[in-house]
Amino acid sequence: MSGGVFAPQASPFQNLGFDDAKIELLPGNPPKPPTGGPAFWLTPGWEVSNQAIGWNLSPVFGGVASILDVNFRDRHFGLNSPAPVVGNFSLGVWPAPEGHPFTLTQAGDIPADAQSLHFLYQGDNLQVFVGGSLEPVNFIGTRPTDNPAVATAPYYAVDVSPFAGNTAEVRFEFRSFGYDDFSGAPYIIGQPNAQSHVLDDLRFSALPASVPEPGTYALFGLGFGALVLHLRRRRP
């Protein structure tokens, strides 16, 4: 399905959490770990613009994606940053410095009750297309991760409601014009989002894409309650 045209139902979306990576197939000579393998091993179900996928790889040059686990550390420019991971793996992307986007594409059945697609995303300059249409990416709050070194990570959502109950293509385009910050200069050590892009934990939701996570509402409520209590205490 492309161009916003409905198509007959095909099959459910696969590998939405990137946990189906077949790392047991990767060649390696212990104690040296493998550096990567073909995309159909490491990102099954997805079509990618670069068929070679890394394993816990922080490439010096762009145009590469990599499956990451809790042991990964981004060492660009002296950094030692872990990646958010939900489940066993997440996907890291380093687009080409000359500005060519790295694309991740899959067509499948959108659940009949789905209003939005939620996903963990850390980075900047991401575009998401559903059924060929560019969709706004809405921040909906944070959730815990399964990496002890990264307590929480930001989550976003895009609208899929026009395609509920039908087959549609979902395409992520990760764009960059520099290495780590999309402006041509490296991030200062310790600055957030210095790892380019990390994507994980895609899931369809019955909530609209603009609705924050319940935990976000709870934070708003706590903040409002604290403000009311503060104002009451200031009254004579």
Backbone bond lengths (Angstrom), bond angles and torsions (degrees), N, CA, C in turn:
res aa  C-N    CA-C-N  psi(-1)  N-CA   C-N-CA  omega(-1)  CA-C   N-CA-C  phi
1 M - - - 1.439 - - 1.510 108.70 -
2 S 1.329 116.86 130.61 1.450 120.73 177.77 1.516 108.56 -151.57
3 G 1.335 115.50 164.62 1.435 120.09 177.51 1.516 114.40 67.14
4 G 1.338 117.76 17.79 1.444 121.06 177.20 1.514 114.11 80.49
5 V 1.336 119.77 8.06 1.452 123.27 -179.66 1.513 109.29 -90.16
6 F 1.343 116.59 134.28 1.456 120.18 178.73 1.516 110.42 -70.52
7 A 1.330 115.98 148.66 1.456 121.76 177.96 1.515 108.63 -132.66
8 P 1.330 117.85 157.87 1.471 119.72 176.82 1.526 110.68 -58.14
9 Q 1.319 115.92 152.28 1.455 119.67 -179.58 1.523 110.32 -62.78
10 A 1.315 115.77 138.55 1.461 121.35 -176.71 1.518 110.57 -111.52
11 S 1.317 117.21 -73.16 1.459 121.60 -178.64 1.516 108.27 -161.22
12 P 1.346 117.70 159.59 1.463 119.68 177.84 1.525 111.41 -63.71
13 F 1.320 115.51 155.77 1.464 120.20 173.51 1.520 109.38 -63.19
14 Q 1.329 115.93 144.95 1.455 121.76 -177.14 1.528 110.89 -114.11
15 N 1.308 114.80 153.42 1.465 122.22 167.46 1.530 111.96 53.44
16 L 1.328 116.69 47.38 1.461 120.63 -177.69 1.524 112.89 -73.11
17 G 1.319 117.63 -15.17 1.464 120.30 177.41 1.508 113.58 -109.77
18 F 1.343 117.14 6.21 1.473 123.52 -179.87 1.524 112.97 60.37
19 D 1.340 116.21 20.27 1.461 120.19 -179.19 1.528 113.05 -89.50
20 D 1.341 116.73 -0.72 1.461 120.15 179.25 1.525 112.76 -90.23
21 A 1.330 116.95 9.32 1.469 120.08 179.07 1.527 110.10 -58.20
22 K 1.311 116.07 129.43 1.473 121.61 -177.60 1.530 109.31 -91.73
23 I 1.325 115.10 70.53 1.459 119.39 -175.92 1.519 112.03 -68.66
24 E 1.339 116.67 -19.93 1.459 118.69 179.54 1.528 112.00 -67.75
25 L 1.346 117.43 -15.00 1.457 120.89 179.55 1.523 112.87 -88.31
26 L 1.337 116.64 -11.00 1.459 119.84 -175.45 1.524 111.14 -70.83
27 P 1.331 116.94 136.76 1.465 119.29 175.51 1.515 110.44 -73.93
28 G 1.298 117.08 147.45 1.454 121.42 178.41 1.506 110.25 -175.85
29 N 1.316 115.88 150.00 1.453 121.78 179.37 1.516 108.34 -117.50
30 P 1.349 117.88 96.07 1.472 119.76 -179.82 1.532 110.77 -52.83
31 P 1.365 116.16 144.16 1.465 126.02 7.84 1.528 114.02 -86.17
32 K 1.341 119.40 4.43 1.451 120.64 178.79 1.524 109.63 -78.25
33 P 1.346 118.57 121.56 1.464 119.89 -177.82 1.525 110.83 -76.32
34 P 1.331 117.66 160.59 1.458 120.15 176.34 1.519 111.06 -67.67
35 T 1.321 117.06 154.16 1.464 121.29 -179.72 1.520 112.60 -100.28
36 G 1.327 118.57 -13.71 1.452 118.78 179.22 1.509 111.59 161.64
37 G 1.334 115.58 -172.74 1.445 121.32 -178.57 1.514 110.40 -171.62
38 P 1.342 117.69 -172.53 1.460 121.12 -178.91 1.523 112.16 -69.80
39 A 1.327 114.96 152.21 1.461 120.41 -176.99 1.516 112.62 -61.64
40 F 1.347 117.89 -34.33 1.465 118.40 -177.70 1.526 111.85 -70.11
41 W 1.334 118.40 -11.38 1.458 121.63 170.77 1.521 111.19 -88.87
42 L 1.328 115.95 -43.38 1.459 120.32 -168.62 1.528 113.83 -96.48
43 T 1.311 118.74 -25.07 1.466 121.00 176.07 1.528 109.56 -131.26
44 P 1.342 118.52 57.00 1.464 120.22 -179.04 1.524 111.58 -60.08
45 G 1.319 115.10 141.11 1.457 121.01 -178.09 1.512 113.71 94.26
46 W 1.336 117.21 -20.15 1.456 122.07 -177.16 1.525 111.24 -108.85
47 E 1.317 116.60 144.45 1.457 122.69 168.27 1.525 107.65 -97.09
48 V 1.322 116.49 131.05 1.458 120.73 -177.83 1.523 109.51 -124.59
49 S 1.333 115.62 155.97 1.462 119.84 -176.58 1.519 112.33 -78.78
50 N 1.332 117.46 -16.63 1.465 120.98 175.53 1.517 107.06 -125.90
51 Q 1.314 117.05 116.53 1.460 120.80 -171.00 1.522 114.07 -75.51
52 A 1.318 117.36 -8.97 1.467 120.82 175.67 1.525 108.56 -97.77
53 I 1.324 116.83 121.01 1.458 122.21 -178.44 1.525 108.87 -113.68
54 G 1.327 115.65 133.51 1.454 119.86 -179.54 1.525 112.14 -81.87
55 W 1.322 114.09 169.54 1.459 122.16 176.43 1.523 107.63 -126.95
56 N 1.359 116.43 112.97 1.462 121.71 -176.19 1.528 111.28 49.27
57 L 1.330 114.49 42.72 1.460 120.70 -172.21 1.518 110.04 -106.45
58 S 1.315 116.57 133.30 1.455 122.07 172.77 1.524 107.33 -116.02
59 P 1.333 117.74 85.83 1.452 120.26 -172.10 1.531 112.29 -69.64
60 V 1.312 115.10 149.07 1.456 119.96 177.12 1.518 109.84 -74.21
61 F 1.326 117.24 -34.59 1.454 121.35 -178.36 1.516 109.79 -109.07
62 G 1.340 116.42 157.32 1.444 121.79 -173.98 1.517 113.38 -81.52
63 G 1.337 113.85 -177.75 1.442 121.55 179.02 1.505 114.19 86.98
64 V 1.329 117.76 17.51 1.463 121.34 -173.95 1.528 109.38 -128.28
65 A 1.330 115.89 142.30 1.459 122.22 170.30 1.512 108.55 -114.44
66 S 1.328 116.47 161.12 1.455 119.91 -176.45 1.520 109.94 -152.67
67 I 1.337 115.74 138.04 1.458 120.81 169.52 1.525 108.27 -75.02
68 L 1.345 116.23 133.01 1.461 121.42 -175.77 1.525 109.74 -120.49
69 D 1.337 116.50 147.84 1.461 120.72 170.68 1.518 109.16 -125.34
70 V 1.326 116.80 -171.60 1.467 120.23 -174.05 1.525 112.40 -67.68
71 N 1.331 117.83 -15.58 1.461 120.42 -179.89 1.520 113.14 -86.61
72 F 1.324 117.19 -8.75 1.468 120.26 -177.76 1.530 110.83 -66.61
73 R 1.337 114.81 141.89 1.458 121.96 171.79 1.518 108.67 -136.12
74 D 1.334 115.54 129.12 1.457 120.79 176.56 1.529 108.24 -82.85
75 R 1.323 116.35 118.22 1.467 120.57 -175.84 1.521 112.61 -111.05
76 H 1.340 116.50 23.35 1.463 119.53 174.25 1.527 110.07 -61.05
77 F 1.312 116.94 134.24 1.458 123.17 172.98 1.529 112.19 52.52
78 G 1.337 116.56 34.78 1.453 120.47 177.16 1.512 114.58 84.72
79 L 1.343 117.44 5.45 1.456 119.80 179.17 1.522 110.86 -72.46
80 N 1.303 116.41 160.85 1.462 122.05 175.12 1.525 107.73 -140.80
81 S 1.356 115.40 56.57 1.459 121.40 -169.37 1.517 111.87 -97.69
82 P 1.338 117.53 131.84 1.472 120.57 173.98 1.527 109.99 -79.03
83 A 1.324 116.08 168.67 1.461 121.86 178.83 1.518 110.20 -112.17
84 P 1.338 118.21 146.02 1.462 119.33 172.65 1.526 109.58 -66.92
85 V 1.329 116.90 136.19 1.461 122.54 179.81 1.523 108.19 -138.18
86 V 1.332 116.87 129.45 1.459 122.77 171.79 1.522 106.65 -115.55
87 G 1.326 117.01 126.94 1.455 119.61 -171.18 1.517 109.59 81.92
88 N 1.324 116.55 -139.43 1.462 120.28 -177.96 1.523 113.63 -91.65
89 F 1.340 116.59 -34.20 1.464 119.64 -171.64 1.523 111.02 -141.14
90 S 1.329 115.01 158.30 1.455 122.75 165.77 1.526 107.57 -129.66
91 L 1.329 117.27 175.85 1.458 121.67 -179.81 1.521 109.31 -114.44
92 G 1.333 116.94 123.68 1.453 121.88 173.89 1.518 109.85 -103.12
93 V 1.335 116.58 144.76 1.466 121.30 -177.60 1.515 109.32 -135.12
94 W 1.332 115.12 133.44 1.458 123.11 174.17 1.529 108.03 -121.75
95 P 1.334 119.17 93.46 1.461 119.91 -177.98 1.529 111.59 -63.98
96 A 1.326 114.77 162.66 1.463 120.23 -177.97 1.522 110.60 -65.07
97 P 1.336 117.78 139.27 1.467 120.41 -179.50 1.518 113.50 -59.56
98 E 1.344 118.21 -27.46 1.464 119.46 -178.59 1.514 113.11 -76.95
99 G 1.339 117.74 1.14 1.452 119.87 172.00 1.508 115.21 101.75
100 H 1.337 120.43 2.24 1.451 120.60 177.52 1.530 109.15 -74.34
101 P 1.331 118.38 126.88 1.464 118.89 -178.62 1.519 111.46 -72.00
102 F 1.321 115.40 149.98 1.460 121.87 168.97 1.515 106.16 -92.44
103 T 1.329 118.11 128.40 1.464 121.04 -176.13 1.519 111.34 -112.18
104 L 1.330 114.45 145.07 1.459 123.69 178.53 1.525 106.33 -132.37
105 T 1.341 117.45 118.19 1.461 120.89 -168.68 1.526 110.77 -134.09
106 Q 1.344 115.37 141.62 1.458 120.80 173.13 1.527 108.87 -153.57
107 A 1.333 116.23 140.62 1.455 121.83 173.01 1.520 108.88 -110.15
108 G 1.316 116.27 138.73 1.450 120.68 -179.15 1.508 110.97 -168.81
109 D 1.318 116.37 -176.26 1.459 122.42 -177.98 1.525 110.26 -83.07
110 I 1.320 116.64 125.12 1.462 121.34 171.57 1.527 107.35 -81.89
111 P 1.336 119.12 125.65 1.471 119.89 179.95 1.527 112.17 -54.60
112 A 1.317 116.25 147.36 1.460 121.27 -174.73 1.525 112.89 -62.25
113 D 1.340 117.84 -28.61 1.464 120.81 -178.57 1.527 112.71 -98.23
114 A 1.323 117.92 7.31 1.466 120.97 -174.94 1.525 111.15 -76.79
115 Q 1.324 114.98 132.77 1.459 121.89 172.95 1.528 111.43 -108.29
116 S 1.320 115.82 -27.02 1.463 118.91 -175.01 1.524 110.33 -151.76
117 L 1.319 114.73 164.41 1.460 122.84 172.50 1.511 107.66 -115.09
118 H 1.335 117.06 119.28 1.461 122.70 178.86 1.524 109.36 -97.02
119 F 1.329 116.66 150.31 1.462 119.94 177.45 1.518 110.77 -161.28
120 L 1.329 114.42 147.14 1.466 121.54 171.03 1.517 107.07 -75.15
121 Y 1.331 116.17 132.29 1.469 119.37 177.18 1.514 109.04 -147.48
122 Q 1.320 115.05 128.94 1.460 121.93 173.14 1.517 107.58 -123.96
123 G 1.304 116.64 122.05 1.455 120.03 -179.45 1.511 111.14 150.37
124 D 1.326 115.59 -149.85 1.450 121.34 -177.64 1.524 108.01 -158.36
125 N 1.336 116.06 159.27 1.459 122.23 172.85 1.525 112.38 63.01
126 L 1.328 115.61 49.87 1.458 122.41 176.15 1.521 109.43 -103.82
127 Q 1.336 116.18 137.16 1.459 121.38 172.67 1.526 108.62 -121.17
128 V 1.341 115.71 138.96 1.463 121.37 -178.88 1.523 108.70 -125.35
129 F 1.329 115.87 128.62 1.459 122.51 179.33 1.532 108.43 -114.68
130 V 1.315 116.54 133.53 1.463 122.43 175.36 1.517 107.46 -123.10
131 G 1.332 116.92 121.69 1.451 120.40 -177.15 1.511 113.18 59.42
132 G 1.333 116.62 30.51 1.459 121.40 179.74 1.510 114.75 85.54
133 S 1.330 118.74 -5.32 1.460 122.30 -178.50 1.527 111.03 -103.17
134 L 1.321 116.27 132.94 1.464 121.09 176.28 1.519 108.98 -70.72
135 E 1.339 116.41 125.19 1.453 121.53 -177.17 1.532 111.24 -109.40
136 P 1.334 117.73 142.61 1.470 119.75 172.89 1.521 110.74 -60.59
137 V 1.325 116.11 141.05 1.462 122.40 178.33 1.522 107.37 -101.78
138 N 1.330 116.66 115.04 1.463 122.17 -173.98 1.524 111.26 -104.98
139 F 1.327 116.14 128.12 1.467 120.40 173.87 1.517 108.69 -72.64
140 I 1.342 117.42 129.57 1.471 120.38 -177.08 1.524 113.03 -121.40
141 G 1.332 118.65 3.27 1.452 119.80 177.74 1.518 112.37 127.76
142 T 1.312 116.19 -167.84 1.459 121.93 179.62 1.521 110.14 -121.38
143 R 1.330 115.36 156.34 1.457 122.10 176.23 1.524 108.53 -136.90
144 P 1.334 117.25 157.84 1.469 119.72 175.61 1.528 110.79 -67.40
145 T 1.319 116.42 153.00 1.454 121.88 173.50 1.531 108.92 -111.30
146 D 1.326 115.73 173.99 1.464 121.14 178.05 1.525 112.02 -96.80
147 N 1.324 116.79 8.78 1.457 121.10 176.43 1.524 108.46 -100.01
148 P 1.336 119.14 114.98 1.467 120.23 -179.05 1.525 113.46 -57.90
149 A 1.333 116.88 -23.42 1.465 120.30 -179.21 1.521 112.97 -82.05
150 V 1.340 117.76 -10.24 1.469 122.19 178.90 1.526 107.11 -133.58
151 A 1.311 117.06 96.94 1.466 120.90 -170.79 1.525 112.50 -63.64
152 T 1.326 116.96 -46.82 1.456 121.02 -178.62 1.519 109.41 -137.27
153 A 1.335 114.93 163.08 1.458 120.40 178.80 1.522 108.92 -143.32
154 P 1.337 118.06 153.13 1.470 120.71 179.46 1.522 111.68 -73.98
155 Y 1.327 115.13 145.01 1.459 122.35 176.78 1.530 109.70 -120.65
156 Y 1.324 114.66 148.56 1.458 122.23 -178.55 1.529 109.06 -132.65
157 A 1.333 116.33 168.40 1.457 121.20 179.95 1.520 109.87 -145.75
158 V 1.339 114.88 148.21 1.464 121.80 172.19 1.524 108.33 -126.24
159 D 1.311 116.09 153.45 1.457 122.35 -178.24 1.528 110.63 -77.46
160 V 1.333 117.30 128.72 1.470 122.13 174.57 1.526 110.87 -123.47
161 S 1.339 117.92 6.60 1.466 121.61 -171.99 1.533 113.88 -58.57
162 P 1.359 120.33 -34.06 1.469 117.52 179.35 1.528 113.67 -63.67
163 F 1.333 117.25 -17.20 1.464 121.22 -175.53 1.526 112.67 -111.52
164 A 1.337 116.79 9.07 1.462 119.56 -179.33 1.526 110.46 -58.24
165 G 1.333 115.62 130.97 1.449 120.72 -179.22 1.507 114.62 82.11
166 N 1.327 117.46 5.82 1.458 122.05 -179.73 1.530 110.31 -130.06
167 T 1.304 115.52 174.19 1.456 121.35 177.11 1.529 109.01 -92.82
168 A 1.313 117.09 134.34 1.460 121.83 179.13 1.510 109.47 -145.14
169 E 1.306 114.76 156.12 1.463 121.11 175.21 1.520 109.71 -93.33
170 V 1.321 116.51 134.08 1.467 122.60 173.83 1.529 107.38 -113.19
171 R 1.305 116.33 127.12 1.461 120.54 -178.54 1.528 110.33 -130.78
172 F 1.320 115.65 126.82 1.465 122.81 173.54 1.521 108.43 -100.84
173 E 1.323 116.32 131.79 1.458 121.60 174.46 1.526 108.44 -118.76
174 F 1.317 114.95 114.78 1.471 121.91 179.36 1.524 107.07 -97.17
175 R 1.326 115.76 118.97 1.451 119.92 -173.50 1.524 110.67 -115.99
176 S 1.325 115.70 148.85 1.459 120.60 179.57 1.512 109.29 -159.08
177 F 1.322 115.54 145.32 1.460 120.39 174.32 1.523 111.23 -121.99
178 G 1.300 116.71 10.03 1.451 121.53 175.72 1.505 107.88 -144.31
179 Y 1.299 118.07 -155.49 1.459 119.81 177.00 1.514 110.48 -92.24
180 D 1.308 117.36 -68.83 1.457 118.73 -171.14 1.519 114.79 -110.22
181 D 1.334 118.28 -6.66 1.465 114.65 -175.81 1.516 114.44 -136.46
182 F 1.319 119.81 3.40 1.457 122.46 173.46 1.523 113.71 69.77
183 S 1.322 118.63 12.80 1.453 120.38 174.27 1.518 111.13 -121.18
184 G 1.329 118.08 -1.91 1.451 121.03 178.08 1.508 113.85 102.59
185 A 1.332 117.69 -6.52 1.458 121.05 -179.74 1.519 109.28 -127.13
186 P 1.333 118.08 146.48 1.466 119.62 -179.40 1.521 111.68 -68.91
187 Y 1.329 114.89 152.38 1.446 119.99 173.66 1.520 110.77 -66.47
188 I 1.319 115.78 152.32 1.457 121.01 171.14 1.524 107.98 -66.45
189 I 1.320 116.96 141.66 1.455 121.22 -179.09 1.525 110.03 -55.23
190 G 1.309 115.65 131.72 1.456 121.50 179.45 1.509 114.50 90.20
191 Q 1.345 118.30 -8.22 1.453 119.73 179.67 1.522 109.99 -73.73
192 P 1.343 119.05 139.58 1.468 120.38 -178.06 1.520 112.62 -60.51
193 N 1.317 115.26 157.83 1.460 123.75 175.66 1.515 112.96 62.17
194 A 1.348 116.93 30.24 1.456 119.93 178.78 1.519 112.45 -81.27
195 Q 1.328 117.48 2.84 1.459 119.90 -175.92 1.522 112.38 -97.35
196 S 1.329 119.06 18.52 1.457 123.16 -173.75 1.523 109.27 64.55
197 H 1.335 119.64 -112.64 1.461 121.35 -174.86 1.532 111.04 -118.87
198 V 1.329 116.30 139.42 1.461 122.36 168.31 1.523 107.17 -133.79
199 L 1.343 116.74 130.26 1.459 123.03 -179.46 1.527 108.84 -126.60
200 D 1.343 116.01 139.95 1.467 119.16 -179.88 1.528 109.51 -165.53
201 D 1.327 115.11 167.97 1.458 124.79 166.90 1.528 113.03 54.03
202 L 1.327 116.66 51.74 1.458 120.59 174.77 1.518 109.13 -72.42
203 R 1.325 117.29 136.92 1.462 120.84 179.32 1.524 108.95 -155.66
204 F 1.332 116.37 140.28 1.452 121.17 175.85 1.524 109.28 -81.21
205 S 1.336 115.44 146.93 1.460 121.05 -175.60 1.528 109.72 -135.22
206 A 1.326 115.42 149.03 1.457 121.34 174.95 1.526 111.95 -82.57
207 L 1.336 118.04 -2.15 1.458 121.81 178.30 1.522 109.94 -89.07
208 P 1.338 118.04 145.47 1.467 120.10 174.75 1.524 111.57 -60.36
209 A 1.323 116.47 154.22 1.467 121.14 -175.61 1.515 112.84 -64.11
210 S 1.333 117.64 -22.64 1.463 120.60 -177.50 1.519 113.41 -89.36
211 V 1.334 117.64 -2.02 1.468 120.67 -176.95 1.519 109.77 -87.99
212 P 1.347 118.39 123.02 1.467 119.90 178.37 1.517 112.63 -64.93
213 E 1.335 114.81 162.57 1.455 120.69 175.01 1.535 110.13 -61.71
214 P 1.348 117.74 150.13 1.473 119.61 176.26 1.517 113.05 -54.26
215 G 1.333 117.22 -35.64 1.461 120.43 178.08 1.516 112.55 -63.85
216 T 1.342 116.03 -31.74 1.457 119.81 177.38 1.517 110.59 -67.79
217 Y 1.352 115.98 -41.53 1.466 118.78 174.83 1.519 110.92 -59.18
218 A 1.320 116.67 -39.80 1.465 120.34 -179.78 1.521 110.72 -62.50
219 L 1.332 116.50 -40.33 1.459 119.58 178.16 1.521 111.10 -65.06
220 F 1.357 116.09 -41.82 1.455 119.31 176.75 1.529 109.99 -59.10
221 G 1.349 116.02 -42.91 1.453 120.29 -178.93 1.516 112.26 -63.77
222 L 1.339 116.15 -41.79 1.461 119.62 178.48 1.518 110.70 -63.69
223 G 1.340 116.00 -42.27 1.457 119.39 -179.71 1.515 111.72 -64.78
224 F 1.335 116.37 -42.44 1.458 119.96 179.58 1.528 110.55 -66.17
225 G 1.352 115.91 -40.60 1.455 119.19 178.80 1.517 112.19 -62.78
226 A 1.335 116.06 -40.46 1.460 120.16 178.99 1.527 110.69 -64.51
227 L 1.357 116.34 -38.01 1.462 119.86 178.95 1.519 110.75 -65.71
228 V 1.341 117.29 -44.06 1.464 120.48 178.86 1.527 110.73 -61.07
229 L 1.338 117.27 -44.66 1.455 120.95 179.58 1.519 110.84 -61.88
230 H 1.359 116.34 -40.59 1.464 120.11 179.25 1.522 110.84 -63.33
231 L 1.342 117.30 -42.68 1.477 120.38 -178.71 1.538 110.73 -67.18
232 R 1.324 116.26 -38.00 1.463 119.40 178.38 1.515 111.55 -63.24
233 R 1.328 115.74 -40.08 1.470 119.32 -178.87 1.523 111.11 -68.19
234 R 1.325 117.23 -24.80 1.466 119.96 -178.86 1.518 112.09 -81.47
235 R 1.359 117.53 -15.08 1.446 118.74 -179.35 1.526 111.00 -66.75
236 P 1.349 117.79 142.74 1.473 120.05 178.89 1.516 111.26 -68.94
